[in-house]
């Protein structure tokens, strides 16, 4: 994933798990979720971002700039510092954690 947070006050550019480059506008974000993808022998942490455009963007911890995405989400959604502990609680969990949802 190539995520650029450089002076993009309207949003950010990122590469999804499908290797497609996208621009996600802050004002179009409806919901941000964390979930685990069970790959039989190991889990892969993922983030999904639902938008007003009817598109859900998915990101994987396997991408090089995963930490940058997590930092952006933490800051933008004003999440507590240790939110990831509760978001991905146990190995092979099927829980989806809502990190942020639009309220207005």
NUDREN-95539 format. One record per residue: residue in one letter; x, y, z of N, C-alpha, C in turn. Coordinates in steps of 0.001 Angstrom, whole numbers, plus 500000, padded with zeros to 6 digits. Layout:
<pts>
AXYZXYZXYZ...
</pts>
This chain:
<pts>
X500855498832500000500000500000500000500899501229500000X500574502172499171501280503434499167500314504491499655X500505504910500884499600505914501439500366507216501584X499782508267501074500428509561501135499553510511501935X500099511015503011499364511956503837499885513369503652X500632513582502602501260514869502341500248515932501936X499933516818502851499137518012502556497835517750501812X497287516585501947495993516294501343494928516529502402X494505517758502507493543518122503545492172517500503296X491895517096502061490597516515501732490547514998501908X491699514357502080491719512904502194493115512363501993X493194511120501472494504510512501244494448509544500064X495634509329499470495796508337498415496277507049499049X495785505922498532496204504633499060496065503564497992X496751502457498215496629501298497349495894500222498124X494829499699497552493988498707498227494610497311498142X493927496339498763494421494959498702494402494431497270X493601495048496403493545494657494988494588495392494152X495483496110494831496570496852494173496063497970493279X494887498509493613494345499649492869494565500913493683X495051501938493029495291503226493687493971503981493762X493709504565494920492458505291495115492712506549495938X491758507457495858491770508632496711490520508569497563X490687508588498867489554508542499780489397509922500400X488252510537500121487955511845500685487437511677502111X487919512498503009487467512444504403485960512580504502X485402513517503737483969513787503837483101512664503282X483685511718502555482896510620502002482953509354502872X483712509385503952483833508203504809482575508043505665X481963506866505560480781506542506360481143505700507580X482068504756507381482396503820508454483779503237508229X484497503010509336485803502356509299485731501147510220X486084499981509675486024498729510433487370498026510440X487582497242511483488752496365511583488234494938511679X488874494041510964488486492639511017489690491766510703X489518490476510924490582489521510675490157488587509551X491045488364508610490804487409507536491511486112507917X490760485038508039491307483731508411491911483072507170X493221482920507178493916482301506046494397480889506404X493628480196507190493839478825507644495012478708508619X496227478982508191497378478822509080497748480091509840X497211481208509409497463482477510105496341483458509802X496283484504510583495307485572510393495975486764509731X495188487507508978495658488757508399494736489857508897X495300490865509541494494491995510007494149492874508814X492914493353508818492446494190507724491659495379508249X491607496407507425490799497603507667489917497782506440X488643498110506661487767498456505541487204499851505799X487078500601504722486524501948504791485363502020503811X484151502213504354482945502368503538482753503843503223X482355504135501979482199505526501561480801505795501016X480495507080500904479206507512500363479079507180498876X480169506829498237480166506481496814479737505032496591X479429504319497688479039502918497573480213501981497404X481407502475497667482619501675497530483178501384498914X483598500142499121484299499760500336485743499472499960X486649500214500551488083500025500314488631499127501411X489460498150501040490036497238502011491551497311501966X492138497270503176493584497379503332494081496251504218X495292495789503963495856494638504665497136495005505414X497368494308506508498604494497507260499824494018506474X499608493318505399500704492812504575501345493911503726X500702495040503625501213496141502815502274496931503576X503174497536502853504339498188503458504001499404504325X502940500118504000502624501325504762501410501156505674X501195499946506133500087499636507049500128500532508274X501291500696508860501416501511510078501011502959509824X501329503487508652500924504855508305499410504978508236X498757503964507685497295503974507619496705503947509025X497234503096509888496738503014511262496927504335511998X498057504982511778498305506289512403497310507323511889X497046507318510586496092508263510019494711508046510614X494261506796510670492943506480511227492863506883512691X493908506565513446493931506910514870493759508406515063X494483509186514278494421510638514395493087511185513884X492700510791512678491497511332512064490238510980512842X490130509736513290488933509288514008489027509531515514X490143510109515949490376510415517362490198509159518237X490886508083517834490817506822518566491821506814519711X491534506055520767492508505946521854493783505252521356X494880505508522016496179505005521578496223503477521432X495554502746522288495633501284522274494403500619521645X493734501274520734492509500766520130492709499425519435X493886499178518908494107497951518128494033496681518977X494264496796520257494175495620521131492754495069521137X491783495947521213490380495517521216489862495223519805X490443495853518804489957495686517429490226494288516886X491377493734517218491746492390516779492047491557518031X490982491102518734491138490548520073491805489178520185X491482488260519307491988486894519477492272486268518115X493198485332518093493479484650516821492224483988516259X492064484060514961490977483438514218489589483928514643X489526485138515153488260485739515541487489486169514294X486179486076514348485342486540513240484688487884513557X485126488496514634484571489776515072484980490902514109X484015491759513802484302492995513074484130494136514062X485154494946514203485125496071515135484874497356514368X483844498078514775483577499385514178484483500387514887X485409500963514123486351501936514688485768503335514671X485010503622513618484407504955513480483199504804512578X482132505543512912480934505555512072480369506978512084X479881507394510933479325508745510835478077508821511715X477925509910512403476794510036513327475808511131512926X476109511854511874475182512916511472474639512700510094
</pts>
